C-alpha cells in the first residue's frame, strides 16, 4: 500500500535508503564530473538536513543520491515533494 505523501517523504530523508534488489529508482540531487565537487555539495546537503545522502559513482559522473526506492511511484512522489529544496531533482532508474 502507498502511504500518504508526507510520511513517505519524511521516511525518505530520515532513514538510510532501504536495501532494494532488482530495479532501483534513485532520487538524484546533483551530478558532478569530479568526486571533489560532489563531496563538497554532499556536505552542504547533509547540513541542510539530509544526513543519509551519499555519492553514487555512475560513469562518468558522481551523483548525489538523497534516497532510493524499488518503485517508480514512490520515487516520483518523493521527487515532487523535494523540488522546492532541490529544483533540479530527478529520478535515475538502474
C-alpha positions as CSV (number, residue, x, y, z in Angstrom):
1,X,0.0,0.0,0.0
2,X,1.1,3.5,-0.7
3,X,1.5,5.8,2.3
4,X,0.4,9.4,2.3
5,X,2.9,11.7,0.6
6,X,4.2,13.4,3.7
7,X,5.0,10.2,5.5
8,X,6.9,8.8,2.5
9,X,9.0,12.0,2.2
10,X,9.6,12.1,6.0
11,X,10.8,8.5,6.0
12,X,12.9,9.0,2.8
13,X,15.1,11.7,4.4
14,X,15.0,10.4,8.0
15,X,16.5,7.0,7.5
16,X,19.0,5.3,5.2
17,X,17.7,4.1,1.9
18,X,16.2,0.7,2.2
19,X,18.2,-2.2,0.6
20,X,16.4,-2.9,-2.7
21,X,17.1,-5.5,-5.3
22,X,16.2,-5.5,-9.0
23,X,15.3,-2.1,-10.5
24,X,16.3,0.8,-8.3
25,X,14.9,4.3,-8.6
26,X,17.4,6.8,-7.1
27,X,16.4,10.3,-6.2
28,X,19.3,12.4,-7.6
29,X,20.0,15.9,-6.2
30,X,23.0,16.6,-8.4
31,X,25.6,15.2,-10.9
32,X,29.2,16.2,-10.9
33,X,32.3,15.4,-13.1
34,X,34.7,15.2,-10.1
35,X,34.4,13.5,-6.7
36,X,35.7,16.6,-5.0
37,X,32.8,18.7,-6.4
38,X,30.3,16.1,-5.5
39,X,31.7,15.7,-2.0
40,X,31.5,19.5,-1.4
41,X,27.9,19.5,-2.4
42,X,27.2,16.4,-0.4
43,X,28.4,18.1,2.7
44,X,26.1,21.1,2.0
45,X,23.1,18.7,1.5
46,X,23.9,16.9,4.8
47,X,24.0,20.3,6.6
48,X,20.5,21.1,5.1
49,X,19.1,18.0,7.0
50,X,19.6,15.1,4.6
51,X,22.1,13.0,6.7
52,X,21.7,9.8,4.7
53,X,22.6,11.3,1.3
54,X,25.5,9.7,-0.5
55,X,27.6,9.7,-3.7
56,X,26.8,7.1,-6.4
57,X,29.6,6.6,-8.9
58,X,27.8,6.3,-12.2
59,X,30.3,6.6,-15.1
60,X,31.5,9.1,-15.9
61,X,29.6,11.2,-13.2
62,X,29.4,11.3,-9.5
63,X,25.7,11.6,-8.5
64,X,24.3,12.7,-5.1
65,X,21.5,10.3,-4.0
66,X,19.1,11.5,-1.4
67,X,17.3,8.1,-1.1
68,X,16.1,5.3,-3.3
69,X,13.1,3.1,-3.9
70,X,12.1,-0.1,-5.6
71,X,9.0,1.5,-7.3
72,X,8.8,4.5,-9.6
73,X,5.5,5.6,-7.9
74,X,7.3,6.2,-4.6
75,X,10.3,7.8,-6.2
76,X,8.1,10.2,-8.2
77,X,6.1,11.2,-5.1
78,X,9.3,12.0,-3.1
79,X,10.9,13.7,-6.1
80,X,8.0,16.0,-6.5
81,X,8.0,16.9,-2.8
82,X,11.7,17.7,-2.8
83,X,11.5,20.1,-5.8
84,X,11.3,23.2,-3.6
85,X,14.6,22.3,-1.9
86,X,16.3,20.8,-5.0
87,X,14.9,22.4,-8.1
88,X,16.8,20.0,-10.4
89,X,16.0,16.8,-8.6
90,X,15.3,13.8,-10.8
91,X,14.9,10.0,-10.8
92,X,17.7,7.7,-12.1
93,X,16.5,4.2,-12.9
94,X,19.1,1.4,-12.7
